[in-house]
Amino acid sequence: MFVPFDLPSGILHRAVIARHPKEICSPYGRVYFCLDQVVVFGAVGAPVTALCMEDLIASGVKEFLILGVCGSLRPDFRIGTAVCITKAIAEEGTSRMYHPLKRTFAPAPALKRRIPLGLTAHGRTYRPGVIVTTDAPYRETPSWVERNRRRGAEVVDMETSAVFSVAEFHGVRAAALMVVSDELFTGTWTSGFSDPRLKSGLADHLLPFLSPGPKGKP
């Protein structure tokens, strides 16, 4: 599981530490081994995430779930909304090294289906959504937002398309669950990192996957 961001309070990190995991030495963030799961904190951006994936795949990992945050490109995706990713559009450079001519990637169907099952089992709601992944968040200009809205994108992050691309290249499975942390659809940036809706969104939608039941199932 990849957890690129956490709140300053460490709400997600504390949930993993409470399981008394073994911390693994890694240059790619904080990596924990929890029973049959590996949880990676702080691998931010497509290149770092791909480096980490290569090592994990070589070690035998077959499934990758991103539990992340994203910016909203549309007014019906507000701060705190959970988004199960149905497609990723690549505007980062990493995926092009794996698939030079491909710009859209899909999650593994079986793994993607487990996300709604885990959420509904806890009485949580979500929205399906298309994500665009960028390397340059400070270049998310109004024209960039509008162009990607026309391509069907509803949210934006810095990792998902690269994770799907690397997973497809190596024949492993990947999926993504996001919580909206920022709103970009007005033409100005509205950050939600001090918004209680984001804290509730992370607690309600991501914590069940970091505090799993038997055999790592939420």
Buried (B, 14 or more C-beta within 10 A) or exposed (E): BBBBBBBEEEBBBEBBBEBEBEEEEBEBBBBBEBEEBBBBBBBBBBBBBBBBBEEBBEEEBEBBBBBBBBBBBBEEBBBBBBBBBBBBBBBBEBBBEBBEEEBBBBBBEEBBEBBBEBBEEEEBEBBEBBBBBBBEBEEBEEEBBEEBBEEEBBBBBBBBBBBBBBBBBBEBBBBBBBBBBBBBBEEEEBEBEEBEBBBEBBBBBBBBBBBBEEEEEB
